[in-house]
Amino acid sequence: MVFIFIFGTMTDEKEKQPNNPLHGIRLVDVLDYLVQKYGFKELGERIKIRCFTNNPTLKSSLTFLRKTPWAREKVEELYIMTKNRESAN
């Protein structure tokens, strides 16, 4: 298979993961969006993860989420649910 690169991206990139709503979205962008939308306090209430309730910072939360798949999945689920609600309105 031959790939053609245009502006540093593969042209068939969307064909690889057409049903993945998180494709191309970085974890830092997901977390930044949720923190701006809800704040760490409400994130800690919605998702019971200590990195959101015990001296939370963006950096420490990213470190934890990158090392903990189950926590990352919960954050990604909240992001998708929130974006879907916004697009429905």
VENNORNOR-V72985 format. One record per backbone hydrogen bond with DSSP energy under -1.0 kcal/mol. NH is the residue of the N-H (numbers start at 1). CO is the residue of the C=O. E is the energy in kcal/mol with one decimal. If there is no record, write none. Layout:
nh:NH co:CO e:E
nh:NH co:CO e:E
//
This chain:
nh:6 co:9 e:-2.3
nh:9 co:6 e:-1.7
nh:11 co:4 e:-1.5
nh:13 co:10 e:-1.3
nh:20 co:17 e:-1.3
nh:23 co:20 e:-1.5
nh:25 co:22 e:-2.3
nh:30 co:26 e:-2.0
nh:31 co:27 e:-2.8
nh:32 co:28 e:-2.3
nh:33 co:29 e:-2.2
nh:34 co:30 e:-2.2
nh:35 co:31 e:-2.7
nh:36 co:32 e:-2.2
nh:37 co:33 e:-2.4
nh:38 co:34 e:-3.2
nh:43 co:39 e:-2.1
nh:44 co:40 e:-2.5
nh:45 co:41 e:-1.2
nh:46 co:42 e:-2.6
nh:47 co:43 e:-3.1
nh:49 co:47 e:-2.1
nh:52 co:49 e:-2.0
nh:53 co:50 e:-1.1
nh:54 co:50 e:-2.9
nh:61 co:57 e:-2.1
nh:62 co:58 e:-2.5
nh:63 co:59 e:-2.2
nh:64 co:60 e:-2.1
nh:65 co:61 e:-2.8
nh:66 co:62 e:-2.4
nh:67 co:63 e:-1.0
nh:68 co:64 e:-1.0
nh:72 co:68 e:-2.2
nh:73 co:69 e:-2.4
nh:74 co:70 e:-1.5
nh:75 co:71 e:-2.1
nh:76 co:72 e:-2.8
nh:77 co:73 e:-2.4
nh:78 co:74 e:-2.1
nh:79 co:75 e:-2.2
nh:80 co:76 e:-2.5
nh:81 co:77 e:-2.6
nh:82 co:78 e:-2.6
nh:83 co:79 e:-2.7
nh:84 co:80 e:-2.5
nh:85 co:81 e:-2.1
nh:86 co:82 e:-2.1
nh:87 co:83 e:-2.3
nh:88 co:84 e:-1.4
nh:89 co:85 e:-1.0
//
